[in-house]
Structure formats: C-alpha cells, structure tokens
C-alpha cells in the first residue's frame, strides 16, 4: 500500500516504504514509476528482506505523485528530501539513467546523502550539445507540444523505444507524463559541466554486462572525477538491471558504508 508525504514546496509524493535498517532511496530516470517498473520494486523488496530500509517514490507528475505546473529540478529535489525523511533522515540514493544526474544534484545541494549508486548515467554528451538538446525539448514542452517534446527527448535513444511507446495502448499517458521530464533535462544540463567533482561520499557507477556504446566509458569517467568513486559491471541489459544481483550490490555497498557485515541471503 502506498504511503504519502508532503514536500516543503507543497507537493504530495507517493512511495513504497519497506524494511528496517540503513536506507536506500531509488531515483527513477525519465518515464518510469512504480506501476510500470516491477524490476525496481522487486529490487527494493529483496534489499529490504536483507536488512535495508528501501523507499521507491513515484517521481513528481507520474503515477500517484500527482503534480502540475513547472516540474523542475528544485521541486524534484524537495521530493527526494521528503523521501529521505521517510526513510529515516539519511540515505543512499540509487539513480537510474537520468535519475543519476538528479541524484548527483541532490548530493551537491546538501541533501543528507551518504552515498550514490548510479546505473548507466547518460552523461556522455558535450555540454553545449546537452544544452541544445534540452533547450529544444523545453521549447516544445512550453509550447504544449508534448508529443514533439517526447520525440525530442528520445531522439538519440534506440528508435524502437519511441516506436514501441507509440504502439503501446498507454501512449496517451506516456505523452502526458513527459512534463515530468523537465527535472531530468535540468539535471543533465547541470551535470554537463561536472559540478559534482568535489562530492566526498562513496559513489559506485554501474553498467550492465550488455550495455550501449559509451555507457562504460561514461561510468568510468564519472567515477574517476570523484574522490571516492569506483565503477563496476553487473548483470543487466537494455539499460535495465537484474533485481537479485542489484539487491546484492546495494546491500554490500550500504553495509560497507556503515562498517557492517552483509546479511546472509535467505531463500
């Protein structure tokens, strides 16, 4: 059953809260929310069963986190602060795709973040190219051309992803949800100048064993730019992780962070 909380900016965030122990909060990229992302839910369940507190929120403007207006990065960071509060006041953020940039921005903004686990951050573009890409996306968004904004946001992704979305019966909702991508765009523009290089907390950048060109190099570059960064490869493909090994990695990361032995996996 969903839990709900109100941010300092007045937005209502819906989330799933599980487990007891050191906390992790999952930060989705552009598109997913709990109802359409069973892999994250399963990962959170597995990690909670092994001694972590897990929070899986719906990003603002998606799922049950109903919101309207300018859904920019600052509102998203307020949402994350609320999710961290629900987790106990401090947490490791687990970013997926553009959620990695939002997670980095949250840490840089001083949110109570103990560490970051970043899955396949799409941060391999030149800073000027990112600004041009997101600038055109925001122009279409501001003009009310949501279908065009979605196409612009996805223009460098595998073309079958957009075509598959257009064939999906839920496409009207996918298009409506594109207003929530503004925070992703703002975070990617922010990250383009690498303003996160002085973050001192441990950061683990991850890529799947079967990943897209450039992802491994980007993960390596982000880790190298951070004082306590490291990178690894994990089971996964098509930009998604596998829940069981990802849960293992999160438990190991958090336990190492807190100087605790990893809990034994139970069947």
Buried (B, 14 or more C-beta within 10 A) or exposed (E): EBEEBEBEBEBBBBBBBBBEBBBBBBBBBBBBBBEBBEBBBBBBBBBBBBBBBBBBBBBBBBBBBEBEEEBBBBBBBBBBBBBBBBBBEBBBBBBBBBBBBBBBBBBBBEBBBBBBBBBBBBBBBEEEEBBEBBEBBBEBBEEEBBBBBBBBBBEEEEEEEBEEBEEEEEBEEBBBBBBBBBBBBBBBBBBBEBEBEEBEBBBBBBBBEEBBEBBBEBBBBBBEBBEEBBBEEBBBEEBBBBBEBBBBBBBBBBBBBEEEEBBEEEE
